[in-house]
Amino acid sequence: MSKNYKNYRKLKDTVLLRFLDEIDLEDEDSLNLVLLKHLLNGELDDVYSNKYICNLGESEKKELLNKSRNYIYLLFNSGDYKKYDESIDCPIDDKDFMLYRLLDNYDFLIRLVIYNIDILEELNKYKDFYDFKSYSIIENIRNNFSNDEILISSISNFIKEDNLYKLFDVDQRSILYEYPNGVMYDYVDGNYMPYSSLEIATNIYNYVSDDDITIEEVTDNPQLVNQLTKFIKGDYFDFKNIVINMCDDFYKVVD
């Protein structure tokens, strides 16, 4: 989680000063809901800050936050800020932690708007998928990957190449994002290493068929790529179960 506690406190203090008449002080949810309402409609843009925007000019910051609001529904269960406490994976009923975590997810969303907006466009496709409805899409996806860095590098690499080869359909992509460990990336000598979509398809093929085709053999070989595509899109195996098994194998090795 980002070290943005100072900003978190400043937002709360500002809301108490500006919008006290809207807050029911006997309701522990009221302050958080009022904060989120005004944060999301731009009325706290002058106060909100993080390491990605702290050095921006006023107009640049305003433009960035306006752009980020186009994806704000990805932070909430069903896109509804009133369900913020259903949008965070929290084992205890700690509303302060939930709000803090949600603001951390907002920081992450802004980071993606600046550097990797294609990831947000990709995640937008899964807002109605059942497997991503337990919490918000952003919360789910960050929990599924080992850390934010491998999340960004894995999905960025995957999107870029799969747009070329179109190996995986939307349902298959959602499964990869749900069980990415050991499937979308590996862990080598203490470092996470992202796979390309072609490597992912090759590894799945080898896992199912007990073959040992190398990525070097597949790269720049249209015939092999075509065979891989037919295999991945065919009815030769249960895609989800294989991905889950590969993910489980990864944990056995890492542990």
ZAVO-220347 format. One record per residue (C-alpha): x, y, z. Coordinates in steps of 0.05 Angstrom, whole numbers, plus 32768, in hexadecimal, padded with zeros to 4 digits. Layout:
@xx->X	yy->Y	zz->Z
...
This chain:
@xx->8000	yy->8000	zz->8000
@xx->801A	yy->8046	zz->7FF0
@xx->8032	yy->8073	zz->8028
@xx->7FFD	yy->80A7	zz->801D
@xx->7FE1	yy->80AD	zz->8063
@xx->7FEF	yy->80F8	zz->8067
@xx->7FC2	yy->8103	zz->802B
@xx->7F8D	yy->80D5	zz->8049
@xx->7F8A	yy->80FF	zz->8089
@xx->7F8A	yy->8140	zz->8062
@xx->7F4E	yy->8129	zz->8039
@xx->7F27	yy->8116	zz->8077
@xx->7F38	yy->8157	zz->809A
@xx->7F24	yy->8180	zz->805D
@xx->7EE1	yy->815B	zz->8057
@xx->7ED2	yy->816A	zz->80A0
@xx->7EE0	yy->81B4	zz->8094
@xx->7EBB	yy->81BB	zz->8051
@xx->7E81	yy->818B	zz->8055
@xx->7E72	yy->8182	zz->809F
@xx->7E29	yy->8191	zz->8094
@xx->7E24	yy->8153	zz->8067
@xx->7E43	yy->8123	zz->809A
@xx->7E1B	yy->80FB	zz->80CD
@xx->7E4E	yy->80F6	zz->8105
@xx->7E27	yy->80BD	zz->8124
@xx->7E30	yy->8093	zz->80E5
@xx->7E77	yy->8077	zz->80DC
@xx->7E6C	yy->8071	zz->8091
@xx->7E54	yy->80B7	zz->8086
@xx->7E97	yy->80DB	zz->8085
@xx->7EB5	yy->80A9	zz->8055
@xx->7E7A	yy->80AD	zz->8026
@xx->7E7A	yy->80F9	zz->8026
@xx->7EC5	yy->80F8	zz->8019
@xx->7EBE	yy->80C8	zz->7FDE
@xx->7E84	yy->80EE	zz->7FC0
@xx->7EAB	yy->8130	zz->7FBF
@xx->7EED	yy->810F	zz->7FAB
@xx->7ECD	yy->80EE	zz->7F6F
@xx->7EA8	yy->812C	zz->7F57
@xx->7EE9	yy->8154	zz->7F58
@xx->7EDB	yy->8180	zz->7F95
@xx->7F18	yy->8166	zz->7FB9
@xx->7F48	yy->8169	zz->7F7E
@xx->7F6D	yy->81A4	zz->7F9E
@xx->7F7C	yy->8179	zz->7FDC
@xx->7F87	yy->8135	zz->7FBE
@xx->7FCE	yy->8123	zz->7FAE
@xx->7FFD	yy->80E8	zz->7FA5
@xx->8044	yy->80DD	zz->7F8B
@xx->802D	yy->80DA	zz->7F43
@xx->800C	yy->811E	zz->7F42
@xx->802E	yy->8146	zz->7F7A
@xx->805D	yy->8169	zz->7F48
@xx->8029	yy->8179	zz->7F13
@xx->800F	yy->81BE	zz->7F05
@xx->7FC7	yy->81CF	zz->7F17
@xx->7FAC	yy->81C7	zz->7ED0
@xx->7FD3	yy->8186	zz->7EC4
@xx->7FB9	yy->816A	zz->7F06
@xx->7F72	yy->817E	zz->7EF6
@xx->7F76	yy->815E	zz->7EB1
@xx->7F93	yy->811E	zz->7ECD
@xx->7F5F	yy->8117	zz->7F04
@xx->7F27	yy->8124	zz->7ED3
@xx->7F42	yy->80EE	zz->7EA6
@xx->7F48	yy->80BF	zz->7EE2
@xx->7EFF	yy->80C9	zz->7EF3
@xx->7EED	yy->80A6	zz->7EB2
@xx->7F05	yy->8065	zz->7ED3
@xx->7EEF	yy->8072	zz->7F1A
@xx->7EBA	yy->803B	zz->7F18
@xx->7EF3	yy->8008	zz->7F16
@xx->7F00	yy->8019	zz->7F5F
@xx->7EBC	yy->8004	zz->7F78
@xx->7E90	yy->7FC6	zz->7F7B
@xx->7E5C	yy->7FD0	zz->7F44
@xx->7E7C	yy->8014	zz->7F37
@xx->7E57	yy->8031	zz->7F74
@xx->7E80	yy->805B	zz->7FA5
@xx->7E4B	yy->804E	zz->7FDB
@xx->7E62	yy->8005	zz->7FD9
@xx->7EAA	yy->8019	zz->7FEA
@xx->7EAA	yy->7FE9	zz->8025
@xx->7E97	yy->7FB0	zz->7FF6
@xx->7ECE	yy->7FC5	zz->7FC6
@xx->7F0A	yy->7FB4	zz->7FF3
@xx->7F24	yy->7F71	zz->800A
@xx->7F25	yy->7F7D	zz->8055
@xx->7F1E	yy->7F44	zz->8087
@xx->7F03	yy->7F72	zz->80BD
@xx->7ECF	yy->7FA9	zz->80BD
@xx->7F02	yy->7FE2	zz->80BE
@xx->7EE5	yy->801C	zz->8097
@xx->7F23	yy->8047	zz->809F
@xx->7F4E	yy->8011	zz->8081
@xx->7F1C	yy->8007	zz->8048
@xx->7F1D	yy->8051	zz->8037
@xx->7F69	yy->8054	zz->803B
@xx->7F6F	yy->8017	zz->800E
@xx->7F3D	yy->8034	zz->7FDE
@xx->7F66	yy->8074	zz->7FD9
@xx->7FA3	yy->804A	zz->7FCD
@xx->7F7E	yy->8028	zz->7F93
@xx->7F6D	yy->806E	zz->7F7A
@xx->7FB7	yy->807F	zz->7F7B
@xx->7FC4	yy->8040	zz->7F53
@xx->7F8D	yy->8051	zz->7F21
@xx->7FAC	yy->8096	zz->7F16
@xx->7FF0	yy->8075	zz->7F0C
@xx->7FD0	yy->804A	zz->7ED4
@xx->7FB0	yy->8087	zz->7EB4
@xx->7FF4	yy->80A8	zz->7EB0
@xx->801F	yy->806D	zz->7E9A
@xx->7FF4	yy->8032	zz->7E86
@xx->7FAE	yy->8047	zz->7E73
@xx->7FA7	yy->800B	zz->7E45
@xx->7FA2	yy->7FE0	zz->7E84
@xx->7F65	yy->8008	zz->7E9B
@xx->7F45	yy->7FFF	zz->7E56
@xx->7F53	yy->7FB5	zz->7E5C
@xx->7F36	yy->7FB0	zz->7EA3
@xx->7EF8	yy->7FD5	zz->7E8C
@xx->7EE5	yy->7F96	zz->7E64
@xx->7EDC	yy->7F6E	zz->7EA4
@xx->7EB1	yy->7F9C	zz->7ECE
@xx->7E75	yy->7F6D	zz->7EC6
@xx->7E9B	yy->7F2C	zz->7ECD
@xx->7E85	yy->7F02	zz->7F09
@xx->7ECC	yy->7EF1	zz->7F1E
@xx->7EDD	yy->7F3B	zz->7F26
@xx->7EA0	yy->7F4D	zz->7F50
@xx->7EB7	yy->7F36	zz->7F94
@xx->7ED7	yy->7F7B	zz->7F9E
@xx->7EE8	yy->7FB3	zz->7F6D
@xx->7F0D	yy->7FA1	zz->7F2D
@xx->7F4B	yy->7FC9	zz->7F44
@xx->7F4A	yy->7FA7	zz->7F88
@xx->7F43	yy->7F62	zz->7F69
@xx->7F79	yy->7F6B	zz->7F36
@xx->7FAC	yy->7F87	zz->7F68
@xx->7F9E	yy->7F4D	zz->7F97
@xx->7FA7	yy->7F1A	zz->7F5F
@xx->7FED	yy->7F30	zz->7F4C
@xx->802A	yy->7F2B	zz->7F79
@xx->8036	yy->7F76	zz->7F76
@xx->8024	yy->7FB4	zz->7F4D
@xx->8064	yy->7FB3	zz->7F24
@xx->805A	yy->7F6D	zz->7F08
@xx->800F	yy->7F7C	zz->7EFF
@xx->8020	yy->7FB8	zz->7ED2
@xx->8059	yy->7F97	zz->7EAC
@xx->8032	yy->7F56	zz->7EA2
@xx->7FF1	yy->7F74	zz->7E8A
@xx->8015	yy->7FA9	zz->7E5F
@xx->803F	yy->7F75	zz->7E3C
@xx->8003	yy->7F47	zz->7E34
@xx->7FD5	yy->7F7C	zz->7E16
@xx->800A	yy->7F95	zz->7DE6
@xx->8019	yy->7F51	zz->7DC9
@xx->7FD4	yy->7F31	zz->7DCD
@xx->7FB8	yy->7F6A	zz->7DA4
@xx->7FE6	yy->7F50	zz->7D6E
@xx->7FDB	yy->7F05	zz->7D75
@xx->7F95	yy->7F03	zz->7D94
@xx->7FA4	yy->7EC1	zz->7DB6
@xx->7F73	yy->7EC9	zz->7DF0
@xx->7F2A	yy->7EDC	zz->7DF1
@xx->7F0C	yy->7F0A	zz->7E26
@xx->7EF6	yy->7ED0	zz->7E53
@xx->7F3C	yy->7EB1	zz->7E51
@xx->7F5C	yy->7EF4	zz->7E5F
@xx->7F31	yy->7EFD	zz->7E9D
@xx->7F48	yy->7EB9	zz->7EB6
@xx->7F91	yy->7ECC	zz->7EAB
@xx->7F86	yy->7F0C	zz->7ED3
@xx->7F65	yy->7EE4	zz->7F0A
@xx->7F9E	yy->7EB0	zz->7F0F
@xx->7FDB	yy->7ED3	zz->7EF3
@xx->8012	yy->7EB7	zz->7F21
@xx->803E	yy->7E87	zz->7EFA
@xx->8013	yy->7E90	zz->7EBC
@xx->801D	yy->7ED9	zz->7EA9
@xx->8060	yy->7EDE	zz->7ECB
@xx->8097	yy->7EB5	zz->7EEC
@xx->80C3	yy->7EC0	zz->7F29
@xx->810D	yy->7EB9	zz->7F18
@xx->8148	yy->7EC6	zz->7F46
@xx->811E	yy->7EF2	zz->7F73
@xx->80FE	yy->7F1A	zz->7F3B
@xx->80BA	yy->7F17	zz->7F1A
@xx->80BF	yy->7F0F	zz->7ECE
@xx->8082	yy->7F1D	zz->7EA2
@xx->8070	yy->7EEE	zz->7E69
@xx->8058	yy->7F06	zz->7E25
@xx->8015	yy->7EEC	zz->7E0D
@xx->803A	yy->7EBE	zz->7DDD
@xx->8063	yy->7EA2	zz->7E17
@xx->8023	yy->7E98	zz->7E40
@xx->8002	yy->7E71	zz->7E07
@xx->8041	yy->7E48	zz->7DFC
@xx->8047	yy->7E37	zz->7E46
@xx->7FFE	yy->7E23	zz->7E49
@xx->8006	yy->7DF7	zz->7E0C
@xx->8044	yy->7DD5	zz->7E29
@xx->8021	yy->7DCB	zz->7E6C
@xx->7FE5	yy->7DAA	zz->7E4D
@xx->8008	yy->7D81	zz->7E17
@xx->8047	yy->7D72	zz->7E3F
@xx->806F	yy->7D8E	zz->7E05
@xx->80AC	yy->7DBC	zz->7E07
@xx->80A3	yy->7DEF	zz->7DCF
@xx->80CE	yy->7E2B	zz->7DDC
@xx->80BB	yy->7E74	zz->7DD3
@xx->80F4	yy->7E7B	zz->7DA2
@xx->80D4	yy->7E46	zz->7D76
@xx->8091	yy->7E69	zz->7D78
@xx->80A8	yy->7EB1	zz->7D6E
@xx->80A4	yy->7EC7	zz->7D25
@xx->8087	yy->7E84	zz->7D11
@xx->8040	yy->7E92	zz->7CF8
@xx->8030	yy->7E49	zz->7CF0
@xx->803F	yy->7E39	zz->7D39
@xx->801B	yy->7E77	zz->7D51
@xx->7FDE	yy->7E61	zz->7D2A
@xx->7FE1	yy->7E1C	zz->7D49
@xx->7FE7	yy->7E3B	zz->7D8E
@xx->7FAC	yy->7E68	zz->7D81
@xx->7F81	yy->7E2D	zz->7D6B
@xx->7F97	yy->7E06	zz->7DA9
@xx->7F89	yy->7E3E	zz->7DDA
@xx->7F45	yy->7E4D	zz->7DBB
@xx->7F32	yy->7E04	zz->7DB1
@xx->7F0E	yy->7DD2	zz->7DDE
@xx->7F4B	yy->7DA9	zz->7DED
@xx->7F4F	yy->7DB9	zz->7E38
@xx->7F2D	yy->7DDF	zz->7E70
@xx->7F50	yy->7E22	zz->7E6C
@xx->7F3E	yy->7E3A	zz->7EB2
@xx->7F52	yy->7DFB	zz->7ED5
@xx->7F95	yy->7DF8	zz->7EB1
@xx->7FA4	yy->7E41	zz->7EC3
@xx->7F91	yy->7E33	zz->7F0C
@xx->7FBF	yy->7DF6	zz->7F0D
@xx->7FF8	yy->7E1E	zz->7EEF
@xx->7FED	yy->7E54	zz->7F23
@xx->7FEC	yy->7E20	zz->7F5B
@xx->802D	yy->7E02	zz->7F41
@xx->804D	yy->7E48	zz->7F43
@xx->803C	yy->7E4F	zz->7F8D
@xx->805A	yy->7E0B	zz->7F9D
@xx->809C	yy->7E21	zz->7F7D
@xx->809D	yy->7E67	zz->7F9B
@xx->808B	yy->7E4D	zz->7FE1
